[in-house]
Every structure is written in C-alpha cells, then in structure tokens.
Amino acid sequence: MKKLFCLLLALTLLSALPLGAAAAVPEVSRMRLLFNPWNGVSEEYVPADPVTLYSLSIRASLSAIQLDRQAAHFAKAMFTDMAADGVTDYMVVSGYRAYESQQRLFTNKINQYLGQGYGEQEARVLASSIVAVPGTSEHQSGYAMDISTSKQGGTLTNAIETSPMGQWMRANCADYGYILRYAKDKTEITGIVYEPWHFRFIGAPHAKIITERGICLEEYLALMKDQGRTVPYVDGDGISYSIRYATALPDVDLNESAVAVHAVAAEGYLVTTAQHNPLLTPLRWN
C-alpha cells in the first residue's frame, strides 16, 4: 500500500497538466512553497480548496480542522499506512488557521511574556520564535498540520519526538509528500523553534530530496536558486524529475513531460518536470 501511494504522489505531478500542447506558459500551482518570518502573505490569503479532516475520517481534535484537499488526501493515505504498521495513536490538533486566529495566538503569547516581566520588544521577539507572526504562518497556507497523540492529551511537547507516532512520521512522511518542517538543528534558518509535531505537505519529489539531504525547506530553495541549472532526481518508483529555479514563468514544451510550477514566495518559481522511465536508476546529488 505504501509503495502504491508513493507512486500516486509522483503521478499527481505527471497528471498536473494535460499533454498535447506546444510550448506554453504552464499554470502556477495553488501551493505556494515558502511561508516564514521573511516571506509572509496578506490577511486575506485563504486556501483555494480546503476540506475538513473529519470528512476523510482522519482523527482530529475538532471536526472543523481543515487542510488543502490534496494535502488532506495524502495525509489520509499516510495515517492509514501508519495504522497498518501498528501505530494508531495520533490526533491532528491544528490544520488551516486563519489570519485572525493566528493574531490571537500571537497576542496571547506576547501577553504571556509581558506577564513574566519582559519588556514589550523582548516579549515580541520571544513570542515570534514560538508562534509565527500573523501572515507568516504555514498554517494559513492550508498545507501544514500539528499532530499530537491521545496519550499526551492532544498537547504539543517535545515528547512527541520519541512517541511511536513521531518516530513513524519522521521515518515515513516524505513518502507521502510531507516533511518535518522545523528541525532541531535548523532554528536559526527557519526562525522557528524545534517543533517535532509540525508537518508540511510540499509534494514530490521535494519532500524526498529534503529528507534525504537532511536540510530544511529554506536551504532547499536556496540551493535550487544558487545551482543556476536544472537538477536531476530519480526516485525509487522510476519517476525521473528535473528541477530548476526560475525568476519568471518559463515557456515549456508540454508534449515532452508533465510540468508543475510552484511560486516560491512573492517572487521566484520552482519548475519541476517529470517523466516515467522504469529503466532509469536513481541519481545522486553531488
């Protein structure tokens, strides 16, 4: 089952756009890649196609919790396979979060530090390392979720790292297009403290590459931008990818391969083409 969904994840890119057209500018995916303290969005930004996790029978602390539809369906596959491996104690406690909700969380965290005697500026700095500044949270994208367990009562603590769910997710989430977004050794780069409960959907092949190389999303996008060339990657299911950073929307030949274009942030695009060739063997990044 796991291999089937890994292949399906790759094939979502292959079927992203219809073939048969000549050179054209491809449609930009609704999934923007980067949300962080330096790359925010307006308070009006909302997911284009949200769906409740409850409707997919995904265990969640509230029936109203939502994710983008594609992210939610791969989460369903992921949790189904996790249960098949004997790990059944999980609970999604947060998904899509509106700007206003993020504002309340951020203000509450600032007030908490103010109550401890910190000055206003220091309280804001400390709060922003734990709760994303409104407009910079991945939760506003609809592609991120926080996962706890019933054993922990739905709380979010570092104990999740050693829980069966936390260990399974770190070992397997990339097969479903997810990454552990805020790693322990990347806080200076991400601007967010270690969060072993926070997982972000970014799709194939990016989740696999990030996980295999032990880098964070910011490092991956910077690497692609600095490469200045097309980078090849072949996964274990025979899907051959070519990935490159572009400053403007490119013209591509849709007859040759499927193409997905994701906006990195306010500027820049990650262009990914995919072809299926079972005769190819996996390539390694230098």
Secondary structure, DSSP 8 states (H G I E B T S, - for coil): -HHHHHHHHHHHHHTSS-S---EE---B-S-----BTTB---TT---SSEEESGGGT--BSSTT-EEEHHHHHHHHHHHHHHHHTT----EEEE----HHHHHHHHHHHHHHHHHTT--HHHHHHHHHTTS--TT--GGGGT-EEEEE-TTTTT---GGGGGSHHHHHHHHHGGGGTEEEEE-TT-HHHHSS--EEEEEEE--TTHHHHHHHHT--HHHHHHHHHHH-S-EEEE-TTSEEEEEEEESS---EETTTSEEEEEE-SSS-EEEEEEEE-TT-------
